[in-house]
Amino acid sequence: MQRHVNDEFVQRAQKEGYRSRAAYKLLELQERDRLIRPAQVVVDLGAAPGGWSQVAAQLVGRKGQVFAMDLLEMDGLPGVDFLQGDFREDAVLGELMARLGGRPVDLVISDMAPNVSGVSAVDQPRSIHLCELALDFARQVLKPGGSFVCKIFQGEGFDDVIRDARSSFKRVVTRKPKSSRPKSREVYLVAGNYFS
């Protein structure tokens, strides 16, 4: 708890009005990879408490739209259509697809993470599975040339997901933002130029 309270990015988020320190991860990815542009349609998976949705909504502006979903509740944000539910359930996924209404999506972002048990043999496969689900979803909704960003833990299965992403995107890199805790195994898969 003390580490969290003293965290530079937690303190900055409070001062600058962001909902979570995670906002700085997306801002750093945006600075390096120019993922989000005005008037885009963005889907944010694992959105609560809304740090990434907040950044995305600001960057897409009034002509853009952010669709967000999470298991947890999330307070409303201007320009964000939020759906609470489990992304792994067909009915919830169906509702998200209905809200998209066949609209082509420019970017899918996922900061989803499993509830961490501290047991790598359990947490790693769960992390990989969530990333695979997000990648499958991105393939269903992205327009040609679209982009995908996903949190993933380094470890068993990591290389397979990177290889899989390369089969659908011309550019695939991994990033470790400064705002990501140094001891964490999390990195972000950043994929661009979707070609199906």
C-alpha positions as YAML, in Angstrom:
chain: A
units: angstrom
residues:
- id: 1
  name: MET
  ca: [0.00, 0.00, 0.00]
- id: 2
  name: GLN
  ca: [2.84, 2.37, 0.93]
- id: 3
  name: ARG
  ca: [4.54, 1.71, -2.43]
- id: 4
  name: HIS
  ca: [1.29, 2.62, -4.19]
- id: 5
  name: VAL
  ca: [0.77, 5.85, -2.22]
- id: 6
  name: ASN
  ca: [4.38, 6.95, -2.79]
- id: 7
  name: ASP
  ca: [4.36, 5.97, -6.48]
- id: 8
  name: GLU
  ca: [5.34, 8.90, -8.72]
- id: 9
  name: PHE
  ca: [2.67, 8.04, -11.30]
- id: 10
  name: VAL
  ca: [-0.09, 7.61, -8.70]
- id: 11
  name: GLN
  ca: [0.72, 11.07, -7.38]
- id: 12
  name: ARG
  ca: [0.83, 12.55, -10.90]
- id: 13
  name: ALA
  ca: [-2.53, 10.95, -11.78]
- id: 14
  name: GLN
  ca: [-4.12, 12.54, -8.72]
- id: 15
  name: LYS
  ca: [-2.67, 15.96, -9.55]
- id: 16
  name: GLU
  ca: [-3.46, 15.82, -13.26]
- id: 17
  name: GLY
  ca: [-6.97, 14.37, -12.93]
- id: 18
  name: TYR
  ca: [-6.44, 10.91, -14.38]
- id: 19
  name: ARG
  ca: [-8.38, 8.01, -12.92]
- id: 20
  name: SER
  ca: [-5.34, 5.77, -12.56]
- id: 21
  name: ARG
  ca: [-1.59, 5.59, -13.02]
- id: 22
  name: ALA
  ca: [-2.28, 3.36, -16.05]
- id: 23
  name: ALA
  ca: [-3.14, 6.49, -18.06]
- id: 24
  name: TYR
  ca: [0.59, 7.21, -18.30]
- id: 25
  name: LYS
  ca: [1.26, 3.81, -19.87]
- id: 26
  name: LEU
  ca: [-1.12, 4.61, -22.73]
- id: 27
  name: LEU
  ca: [0.19, 8.18, -23.01]
- id: 28
  name: GLU
  ca: [3.73, 6.85, -23.34]
- id: 29
  name: LEU
  ca: [2.67, 4.28, -25.96]
- id: 30
  name: GLN
  ca: [0.84, 7.06, -27.79]
- id: 31
  name: GLU
  ca: [3.94, 9.23, -27.79]
- id: 32
  name: ARG
  ca: [6.06, 6.45, -29.28]
- id: 33
  name: ASP
  ca: [3.59, 4.80, -31.65]
- id: 34
  name: ARG
  ca: [0.95, 7.44, -32.50]
- id: 35
  name: LEU
  ca: [-1.90, 4.96, -32.07]
- id: 36
  name: ILE
  ca: [-4.84, 7.29, -31.44]
- id: 37
  name: ARG
  ca: [-6.00, 10.08, -33.74]
- id: 38
  name: PRO
  ca: [-9.04, 12.38, -33.83]
- id: 39
  name: ALA
  ca: [-12.36, 10.87, -34.98]
- id: 40
  name: GLN
  ca: [-11.28, 7.25, -34.45]
- id: 41
  name: VAL
  ca: [-13.36, 4.42, -33.01]
- id: 42
  name: VAL
  ca: [-11.52, 2.74, -30.12]
- id: 43
  name: VAL
  ca: [-12.47, -0.30, -28.02]
- id: 44
  name: ASP
  ca: [-10.97, -0.47, -24.52]
- id: 45
  name: LEU
  ca: [-11.04, -3.94, -22.92]
- id: 46
  name: GLY
  ca: [-10.45, -4.20, -19.17]
- id: 47
  name: ALA
  ca: [-11.22, -0.49, -18.88]
- id: 48
  name: ALA
  ca: [-11.99, 0.11, -15.17]
- id: 49
  name: PRO
  ca: [-11.34, 2.46, -13.48]
- id: 50
  name: GLY
  ca: [-11.10, 4.30, -16.81]
- id: 51
  name: GLY
  ca: [-7.57, 5.70, -17.14]
- id: 52
  name: TRP
  ca: [-7.11, 4.38, -20.68]
- id: 53
  name: SER
  ca: [-10.65, 5.30, -21.75]
- id: 54
  name: GLN
  ca: [-10.10, 8.81, -20.40]
- id: 55
  name: VAL
  ca: [-6.92, 9.25, -22.48]
- id: 56
  name: ALA
  ca: [-8.49, 7.67, -25.58]
- id: 57
  name: ALA
  ca: [-11.64, 9.85, -25.37]
- id: 58
  name: GLN
  ca: [-9.53, 13.00, -25.09]
- id: 59
  name: LEU
  ca: [-7.45, 12.01, -28.12]
- id: 60
  name: VAL
  ca: [-10.31, 10.91, -30.44]
- id: 61
  name: GLY
  ca: [-12.28, 14.06, -29.57]
- id: 62
  name: ARG
  ca: [-15.98, 14.71, -30.18]
- id: 63
  name: LYS
  ca: [-16.00, 13.09, -33.61]
- id: 64
  name: GLY
  ca: [-14.55, 9.86, -32.24]
- id: 65
  name: GLN
  ca: [-16.05, 7.21, -29.98]
- id: 66
  name: VAL
  ca: [-14.66, 4.96, -27.27]
- id: 67
  name: PHE
  ca: [-16.38, 1.71, -26.34]
- id: 68
  name: ALA
  ca: [-15.19, 0.33, -23.01]
- id: 69
  name: MET
  ca: [-15.89, -2.82, -21.05]
- id: 70
  name: ASP
  ca: [-14.84, -4.39, -17.78]
- id: 71
  name: LEU
  ca: [-15.99, -6.86, -15.13]
- id: 72
  name: LEU
  ca: [-15.91, -4.01, -12.62]
- id: 73
  name: GLU
  ca: [-18.08, -0.91, -12.50]
- id: 74
  name: MET
  ca: [-16.74, 2.27, -14.03]
- id: 75
  name: ASP
  ca: [-18.03, 5.80, -13.55]
- id: 76
  name: GLY
  ca: [-19.21, 7.42, -16.76]
- id: 77
  name: LEU
  ca: [-16.91, 9.45, -18.98]
- id: 78
  name: PRO
  ca: [-17.87, 11.82, -21.81]
- id: 79
  name: GLY
  ca: [-17.44, 10.14, -25.19]
- id: 80
  name: VAL
  ca: [-17.23, 6.64, -23.67]
- id: 81
  name: ASP
  ca: [-19.92, 3.97, -24.03]
- id: 82
  name: PHE
  ca: [-19.28, 1.60, -21.11]
- id: 83
  name: LEU
  ca: [-20.48, -2.00, -20.81]
- id: 84
  name: GLN
  ca: [-20.02, -3.92, -17.56]
- id: 85
  name: GLY
  ca: [-19.56, -7.65, -17.98]
- id: 86
  name: ASP
  ca: [-17.18, -10.54, -18.48]
- id: 87
  name: PHE
  ca: [-15.46, -10.31, -21.84]
- id: 88
  name: ARG
  ca: [-15.14, -14.13, -21.86]
- id: 89
  name: GLU
  ca: [-18.94, -14.59, -21.95]
- id: 90
  name: ASP
  ca: [-20.63, -14.84, -25.35]
- id: 91
  name: ALA
  ca: [-23.66, -12.76, -24.26]
- id: 92
  name: VAL
  ca: [-21.46, -9.89, -23.09]
- id: 93
  name: LEU
  ca: [-19.33, -10.04, -26.22]
- id: 94
  name: GLY
  ca: [-22.55, -10.09, -28.27]
- id: 95
  name: GLU
  ca: [-23.76, -6.94, -26.51]
- id: 96
  name: LEU
  ca: [-20.46, -5.18, -27.24]
- id: 97
  name: MET
  ca: [-20.71, -6.17, -30.91]
- id: 98
  name: ALA
  ca: [-24.30, -4.87, -30.97]
- id: 99
  name: ARG
  ca: [-23.18, -1.52, -29.57]
- id: 100
  name: LEU
  ca: [-20.48, -1.30, -32.22]
- id: 101
  name: GLY
  ca: [-23.21, -1.85, -34.79]
- id: 102
  name: GLY
  ca: [-20.84, -3.05, -37.50]
- id: 103
  name: ARG
  ca: [-18.81, 0.16, -37.23]
- id: 104
  name: PRO
  ca: [-15.19, -0.42, -38.31]
- id: 105
  name: VAL
  ca: [-12.81, -0.08, -35.37]
- id: 106
  name: ASP
  ca: [-9.49, 1.75, -35.67]
- id: 107
  name: LEU
  ca: [-7.89, 0.52, -32.46]
- id: 108
  name: VAL
  ca: [-8.44, -2.17, -29.82]
- id: 109
  name: ILE
  ca: [-6.62, -1.57, -26.52]
- id: 110
  name: SER
  ca: [-6.51, -4.07, -23.68]
- id: 111
  name: ASP
  ca: [-5.11, -3.54, -20.22]
- id: 112
  name: MET
  ca: [-6.85, -6.72, -19.01]
- id: 113
  name: ALA
  ca: [-5.00, -8.75, -16.43]
- id: 114
  name: PRO
  ca: [-6.00, -11.81, -14.45]
- id: 115
  name: ASN
  ca: [-6.55, -11.58, -10.72]
- id: 116
  name: VAL
  ca: [-2.97, -12.34, -9.80]
- id: 117
  name: SER
  ca: [-2.46, -15.25, -7.39]
- id: 118
  name: GLY
  ca: [1.30, -14.84, -7.13]
- id: 119
  name: VAL
  ca: [1.76, -18.32, -8.59]
- id: 120
  name: SER
  ca: [3.43, -17.90, -11.98]
- id: 121
  name: ALA
  ca: [2.24, -21.30, -13.25]
- id: 122
  name: VAL
  ca: [-1.34, -20.07, -12.75]
- id: 123
  name: ASP
  ca: [-1.02, -16.36, -13.57]
- id: 124
  name: GLN
  ca: [1.01, -16.73, -16.78]
- id: 125
  name: PRO
  ca: [-1.47, -18.93, -18.69]
- id: 126
  name: ARG
  ca: [-4.33, -16.67, -17.56]
- id: 127
  name: SER
  ca: [-2.53, -13.59, -18.86]
- id: 128
  name: ILE
  ca: [-1.76, -15.29, -22.18]
- id: 129
  name: HIS
  ca: [-5.38, -16.45, -22.52]
- id: 130
  name: LEU
  ca: [-6.74, -12.92, -22.01]
- id: 131
  name: CYS
  ca: [-4.32, -11.57, -24.61]
- id: 132
  name: GLU
  ca: [-5.34, -14.30, -27.08]
- id: 133
  name: LEU
  ca: [-9.03, -13.47, -26.54]
- id: 134
  name: ALA
  ca: [-8.34, -9.76, -27.09]
- id: 135
  name: LEU
  ca: [-6.38, -10.54, -30.26]
- id: 136
  name: ASP
  ca: [-9.22, -12.73, -31.59]
- id: 137
  name: PHE
  ca: [-11.69, -9.93, -30.86]
- id: 138
  name: ALA
  ca: [-9.44, -7.37, -32.61]
- id: 139
  name: ARG
  ca: [-9.39, -9.57, -35.71]
- id: 140
  name: GLN
  ca: [-13.21, -9.54, -35.75]
- id: 141
  name: VAL
  ca: [-13.66, -5.78, -35.51]
- id: 142
  name: LEU
  ca: [-10.56, -3.96, -36.80]
- id: 143
  name: LYS
  ca: [-10.63, -2.28, -40.14]
- id: 144
  name: PRO
  ca: [-7.69, -2.83, -42.51]
- id: 145
  name: GLY
  ca: [-4.71, -0.84, -41.25]
- id: 146
  name: GLY
  ca: [-6.07, -0.85, -37.67]
- id: 147
  name: SER
  ca: [-4.01, -1.26, -34.52]
- id: 148
  name: PHE
  ca: [-3.99, -3.41, -31.39]
- id: 149
  name: VAL
  ca: [-2.39, -2.90, -27.97]
- id: 150
  name: CYS
  ca: [-2.45, -5.53, -25.27]
- id: 151
  name: LYS
  ca: [-0.91, -6.07, -21.85]
- id: 152
  name: ILE
  ca: [0.91, -9.39, -21.70]
- id: 153
  name: PHE
  ca: [3.17, -11.02, -19.11]
- id: 154
  name: GLN
  ca: [6.56, -12.22, -20.28]
- id: 155
  name: GLY
  ca: [6.99, -15.97, -19.81]
- id: 156
  name: GLU
  ca: [5.66, -19.20, -21.24]
- id: 157
  name: GLY
  ca: [3.36, -18.63, -24.23]
- id: 158
  name: PHE
  ca: [4.60, -15.06, -24.81]
- id: 159
  name: ASP
  ca: [6.54, -15.87, -28.01]
- id: 160
  name: ASP
  ca: [3.56, -17.78, -29.43]
- id: 161
  name: VAL
  ca: [1.27, -14.76, -29.03]
- id: 162
  name: ILE
  ca: [3.83, -12.47, -30.68]
- id: 163
  name: ARG
  ca: [4.12, -14.92, -33.60]
- id: 164
  name: ASP
  ca: [0.33, -15.13, -33.86]
- id: 165
  name: ALA
  ca: [0.01, -11.32, -33.95]
- id: 166
  name: ARG
  ca: [2.59, -11.16, -36.76]
- id: 167
  name: SER
  ca: [0.28, -13.30, -38.90]
- id: 168
  name: SER
  ca: [-2.27, -10.43, -38.96]
- id: 169
  name: PHE
  ca: [-0.29, -7.22, -38.45]
- id: 170
  name: LYS
  ca: [2.58, -5.84, -40.51]
- id: 171
  name: ARG
  ca: [4.23, -4.24, -37.47]
- id: 172
  name: VAL
  ca: [4.50, -5.93, -34.07]
- id: 173
  name: VAL
  ca: [6.69, -4.64, -31.23]
- id: 174
  name: THR
  ca: [6.74, -4.91, -27.45]
- id: 175
  name: ARG
  ca: [7.04, -1.92, -25.16]
- id: 176
  name: LYS
  ca: [7.80, -1.54, -21.45]
- id: 177
  name: PRO
  ca: [6.56, 1.94, -20.47]
- id: 178
  name: LYS
  ca: [8.46, 3.81, -17.74]
- id: 179
  name: SER
  ca: [5.21, 3.96, -15.79]
- id: 180
  name: SER
  ca: [5.08, 0.15, -15.70]
- id: 181
  name: ARG
  ca: [6.61, -1.03, -12.43]
- id: 182
  name: PRO
  ca: [10.18, -2.25, -13.06]
- id: 183
  name: LYS
  ca: [9.69, -5.55, -11.18]
- id: 184
  name: SER
  ca: [6.51, -6.36, -13.10]
- id: 185
  name: ARG
  ca: [6.71, -8.90, -15.94]
- id: 186
  name: GLU
  ca: [4.09, -6.92, -17.86]
- id: 187
  name: VAL
  ca: [4.90, -5.50, -21.26]
- id: 188
  name: TYR
  ca: [2.64, -4.26, -24.02]
- id: 189
  name: LEU
  ca: [2.26, -5.85, -27.42]
- id: 190
  name: VAL
  ca: [1.77, -3.02, -29.93]
- id: 191
  name: ALA
  ca: [0.60, -4.16, -33.36]
- id: 192
  name: GLY
  ca: [-0.18, -1.97, -36.34]
- id: 193
  name: ASN
  ca: [-1.31, -2.16, -39.97]
- id: 194
  name: TYR
  ca: [-3.85, -4.96, -39.59]
- id: 195
  name: PHE
  ca: [-4.19, -6.96, -42.80]
- id: 196
  name: SER
  ca: [-6.45, -9.88, -41.69]
...
